[in-house]
Amino acid sequence: MNKKIVLVHWLDACEPDPNSDLDARDMPVPQQVWQAGFLLADNDEYIVVASGYKPDPNGAEGTWDFAITIPQGMVKGMTVLSSDSYANAMEG
């Protein structure tokens, strides 16, 4: 397994609570999020970041946890934290 570990700055949609009988002053602004994890997909439409990985004890491909798909239009920036050092450590 050789995945980049990234820190993504993105904007998330949000809604007020409660969400009825609202005045114009009650409208929320998008939420800024910083998400760290393994970069599983990166294409023109979206990225996929997973925060957890579980290796298979029998050597088969492991599984991913806490994955989120973020539309590219919501991504404000992405920094590669590691391209292989953590991945290599996990295989050992």
N, C-alpha and C positions, 0 to 999 in steps of 0.2 A: 504494500500500500504506500503510495507516494502522492500525497495531497498537500497542497499549500495550506498553511495556516494563516488566516487573514483577520484583519480588523476592519469592519465595514461601518461607515457612517451613513445612515439612511434616514429617510423621513417615513413615518408610519401614519396611516389614517387614524383618526380618533373620533369619538363622539362624546357629547356631554352626558352626565348622569345626574338627574333623570333626563331623558331625551324626548320630552313632550312639553307643549306650551312654552316654547322658548322665545325669548326676546333676542333681537339681533346682537345684543351685547354678550349673550351667553354662548356664542359660537366659539368652539375651541380652535386652536391652531394645530397643524400637524406636529406630531411628537418626534423629536430627534432621538435616534437610537444609535448606540455603538454596539455592534455584535461581533464577537470573536468566535472563530471556529474553523473547521476544515472546509475548503472551497471544493464543492462537489460538481458544480456546473457554472459556466460563465459563457453566456452567448449574447447576441444582440438584444434579446428580449428580457432576460432575467439572469440572476445568479441564485445558486443554492448553497447555503452554509449550514453545516451540521455542527453542533456543539459537543457531541459525544460520539465515541467509536468503541465498539466492543469486538475484540478479536475472537475468532473461533478457536476453541482449545484444540481442535483436530486439524488446524492448518487451513481450513477452507476460508473463503472470504468472510470477513466479519460483517457486522451490521452497524448502521448509523442511528443515532438518537438526536432528538430535538432539532430536526432539520426545518429550515424556513426558506421559502422561495420569495425573493425580493425583486420586483420589476426594476429594470435598469433605470427607468425614469425617476425612481425614488432613491437611487444610490447617489450620494453626494461625494463619496470618496472611498477608496479601498487601499489599505496598506498590507503588503505581504510581510508577515511576522517571521515566517520560516518556510522554506521551500522543501526541506527534507530532513532536517536534523531530528525533529520530534517523531516524524514518521519512521525513520530508521531506528530510533530508540524503542518505539513500540513493537517493532518486529523482533527485538532481541530478547 
